[in-house]
Amino acid sequence: MASAAATAAAATTTTSGDVATVEIDVEQDQSRWALPLDSYLIADPHAVAYGEQLAVQPCLEEAGYAWPVPWQDLTEERFEWMNDAGRTLFNAELAARSGYHRPITTSPSIQAWDEFGVYVNSFNADDAFNAVFDTCLDAVRAENPMPNMDDQMYVYGLIAESKQIALSSPALSDAAKRWNSCLQEAGIDAPATPEMMPTDQMKATFGLDGSEAQRAAGAT
């Protein structure tokens, strides 16, 4: 469930002596569910994953392992239900079309990546593969360092903390009560808050289980 949202629209860096100061301009943007800390997260995790797989590919193929990384169109609008920080969007328009499911996409690029994911997860050529893959990946990351994950985890911790503070606010609690009352009046047995959707009864009614239920819950 989204809290008050703002986006870090621009960041500028100025230097005073030996100290660099980063100034973040924050602009309210609830429609994109953007938050001030978004500017400190990896901008496009998919692009990072795609780049790594392309870089690892020749190393694995030289070792005799087929690694068919599909071409990806990084210029296309990948997910209309996801904002720039990878956060799932949920609004009246998306809900009217897809309910609590993420909209189904027909992008050939996305479908090819999903198929590659299935290939990777089921790939088990021999006992030596994992060690070879780790060696190839370490070499790629040594040449192209990843963002500091400790810093990323710190930011995620701040995001989680701010979310809990927002969820405990009286304004959000009142909004959840109005949401629940509206659905109850429509004859729908809704939980106390949207974050608890879909309910067990809804999962049973619509046949949601396993990963499908997780995808549905991810839209709240």
C-alpha positions as CSV (number, residue, x, y, z in Angstrom):
1,M,0.0,0.0,0.0
2,A,1.5,3.3,-1.0
3,S,2.3,6.0,1.6
4,A,2.8,9.7,0.8
5,A,5.0,9.6,-2.3
6,A,7.7,11.9,-3.6
7,T,10.3,11.6,-6.3
8,A,13.9,12.7,-6.3
9,A,13.6,14.5,-9.6
10,A,17.1,15.8,-9.9
11,A,20.4,15.5,-8.2
12,T,23.4,17.9,-8.4
13,T,26.8,17.5,-7.0
14,T,28.9,20.5,-5.9
15,T,32.4,20.4,-4.4
16,S,33.5,22.6,-1.5
17,G,37.2,22.1,-0.8
18,D,37.7,18.3,-0.6
19,V,34.0,17.6,0.4
20,A,31.4,16.7,-2.2
21,T,27.8,17.7,-1.4
22,V,24.9,16.0,-3.1
23,E,21.7,18.1,-3.3
24,I,18.4,16.2,-4.0
25,D,15.4,18.1,-5.4
26,V,12.3,16.4,-4.2
27,E,9.1,16.7,-6.1
28,Q,5.7,15.2,-5.0
29,D,4.6,12.5,-7.4
30,Q,2.1,10.1,-6.0
31,S,1.0,8.8,-9.4
32,R,4.4,7.1,-9.8
33,W,4.7,5.9,-6.2
34,A,8.1,7.5,-6.2
35,L,10.0,8.0,-2.9
36,P,12.9,10.4,-2.1
37,L,15.3,7.5,-1.5
38,D,14.7,6.0,-5.0
39,S,17.5,8.1,-6.4
40,Y,20.0,6.0,-4.3
41,L,18.8,2.7,-5.7
42,I,20.0,0.9,-8.8
43,A,18.1,2.7,-11.6
44,D,17.5,-0.4,-13.8
45,P,18.2,-3.8,-12.2
46,H,17.1,-5.5,-15.4
47,A,19.7,-3.7,-17.4
48,V,22.4,-4.6,-14.8
49,A,21.4,-8.3,-15.0
50,Y,21.3,-8.2,-18.8
51,G,24.7,-6.6,-19.0
52,E,26.2,-9.2,-16.6
53,Q,24.8,-12.1,-18.5
54,L,26.2,-10.8,-21.8
55,A,29.6,-10.3,-20.2
56,V,29.6,-13.8,-18.6
57,Q,28.4,-15.5,-21.9
58,P,31.7,-15.7,-23.8
59,C,33.5,-17.0,-20.7
60,L,31.0,-19.8,-20.2
61,E,30.9,-20.7,-23.9
62,E,34.7,-20.8,-24.0
63,A,34.4,-23.4,-21.1
64,G,31.9,-25.4,-23.2
65,Y,28.6,-24.3,-21.7
66,A,25.8,-23.0,-23.9
67,W,24.5,-19.7,-22.5
68,P,22.0,-18.2,-25.0
69,V,21.4,-14.7,-23.6
70,P,18.4,-13.3,-25.5
71,W,18.6,-9.8,-27.0
72,Q,16.8,-7.2,-24.9
73,D,15.3,-4.0,-26.0
74,L,16.3,-1.7,-23.1
75,T,14.6,1.3,-24.8
76,E,11.1,-0.1,-24.6
77,E,8.7,0.6,-21.7
78,R,9.1,-2.7,-20.0
79,F,6.4,-2.7,-17.4
80,E,3.6,-0.2,-17.2
81,W,2.8,-1.5,-13.7
82,M,6.3,-0.7,-12.4
83,N,7.9,2.6,-11.6
84,D,11.6,3.6,-12.2
85,A,12.7,2.2,-8.9
86,G,11.1,-1.2,-9.6
87,R,8.2,-0.6,-7.3
88,T,4.8,-2.1,-8.3
89,L,2.3,0.5,-9.3
90,F,-1.4,0.1,-8.4
91,N,-4.2,2.5,-9.3
92,A,-7.8,2.5,-10.3
93,E,-6.9,2.2,-14.0
94,L,-4.7,-0.9,-13.5
95,A,-7.1,-2.4,-11.1
96,A,-10.0,-2.1,-13.5
97,R,-8.1,-4.0,-16.1
98,S,-6.2,-6.6,-14.1
99,G,-7.5,-6.6,-10.5
100,Y,-4.7,-7.6,-8.1
101,H,-2.8,-9.3,-10.9
102,R,0.1,-7.7,-12.7
103,P,-1.0,-7.0,-16.3
104,I,0.0,-9.7,-18.8
105,T,2.6,-8.4,-21.2
106,T,3.1,-9.6,-24.7
107,S,6.6,-8.1,-25.2
108,P,8.8,-10.5,-27.1
109,S,11.8,-9.1,-25.2
110,I,10.2,-9.8,-21.8
111,Q,9.0,-13.3,-22.9
112,A,12.5,-14.2,-24.2
113,W,14.0,-13.1,-20.9
114,D,11.5,-15.1,-18.9
115,E,12.3,-18.2,-21.0
116,F,16.0,-17.6,-20.4
117,G,15.3,-17.5,-16.7
118,V,13.7,-20.9,-16.9
119,Y,16.7,-22.2,-18.8
120,V,19.1,-20.8,-16.2
121,N,17.2,-22.1,-13.2
122,S,17.1,-25.6,-14.7
123,F,20.6,-25.6,-16.1
124,N,22.8,-28.3,-14.5
125,A,25.3,-29.4,-17.1
126,D,27.8,-31.0,-14.7
127,D,29.3,-30.8,-11.2
128,A,31.9,-28.3,-12.4
129,F,29.5,-25.7,-13.8
130,N,28.8,-23.7,-10.6
131,A,32.5,-23.2,-9.9
132,V,33.1,-22.2,-13.6
133,F,30.1,-19.8,-13.5
134,D,31.4,-18.2,-10.2
135,T,34.8,-17.8,-11.7
136,C,33.4,-16.1,-14.8
137,L,31.1,-13.8,-12.8
138,D,33.9,-12.8,-10.4
139,A,36.1,-11.9,-13.4
140,V,33.3,-9.8,-14.9
141,R,32.6,-8.0,-11.6
142,A,36.3,-7.4,-11.0
143,E,36.4,-5.5,-14.4
144,N,33.0,-3.9,-13.9
145,P,32.4,-3.4,-10.2
146,M,28.8,-3.6,-9.0
147,P,27.3,-0.9,-6.8
148,N,28.2,-1.4,-3.2
149,M,25.5,-3.7,-1.9
150,D,26.0,-2.7,1.7
151,D,25.0,0.8,0.7
152,Q,22.0,-0.6,-1.1
153,M,20.9,-2.7,1.9
154,Y,21.2,0.4,4.1
155,V,18.9,2.3,1.8
156,Y,16.4,-0.6,1.7
157,G,16.5,-0.5,5.5
158,L,15.7,3.2,5.6
159,I,12.9,2.6,3.1
160,A,11.4,-0.2,5.2
161,E,11.6,2.0,8.3
162,S,9.9,4.9,6.6
163,K,7.2,2.6,5.3
164,Q,6.4,1.4,8.8
165,I,6.2,4.9,10.1
166,A,3.8,5.8,7.2
167,L,1.6,2.7,7.8
168,S,1.2,3.7,11.5
169,S,0.0,7.2,10.6
170,P,-3.6,8.1,11.5
171,A,-4.3,9.4,8.0
172,L,-3.4,6.0,6.4
173,S,-5.3,4.1,9.0
174,D,-8.4,6.1,8.3
175,A,-8.0,5.6,4.6
176,A,-7.7,1.8,5.1
177,K,-10.9,1.9,7.2
178,R,-12.8,3.7,4.4
179,W,-11.5,1.2,1.9
180,N,-12.6,-1.7,4.0
181,S,-16.1,-0.2,4.6
182,C,-16.5,0.5,0.9
183,L,-15.8,-3.1,0.0
184,Q,-17.9,-4.4,2.8
185,E,-20.9,-2.3,1.6
186,A,-20.4,-3.9,-1.8
187,G,-20.7,-7.3,-0.3
188,I,-17.0,-8.2,-0.5
189,D,-15.4,-9.7,2.6
190,A,-12.3,-7.5,2.6
191,P,-9.4,-7.7,5.1
192,A,-8.5,-4.8,7.4
193,T,-6.0,-3.2,5.0
194,P,-5.1,-3.6,1.3
195,E,-1.7,-5.0,2.2
196,M,-3.5,-8.2,3.3
197,M,-5.0,-8.7,-0.2
198,P,-5.8,-11.2,-1.6
199,T,-7.5,-13.0,1.2
200,D,-7.4,-16.8,1.6
201,Q,-11.0,-16.9,0.4
202,M,-10.1,-15.0,-2.7
203,K,-7.2,-17.2,-3.4
204,A,-9.5,-20.3,-3.2
205,T,-12.2,-18.6,-5.3
206,F,-9.9,-17.6,-8.1
207,G,-7.5,-20.5,-7.9
208,L,-4.5,-18.5,-6.7
209,D,-1.7,-20.5,-5.1
210,G,2.1,-20.6,-5.0
211,S,3.8,-18.1,-7.2
212,E,0.5,-16.9,-8.7
213,A,-0.7,-15.8,-5.2
214,Q,2.7,-14.1,-4.6
215,R,2.4,-12.2,-7.8
216,A,-1.1,-11.1,-6.9
217,A,0.0,-10.0,-3.5
218,G,2.9,-8.1,-5.0
219,A,0.4,-5.7,-6.7
220,T,-0.8,-4.3,-3.4
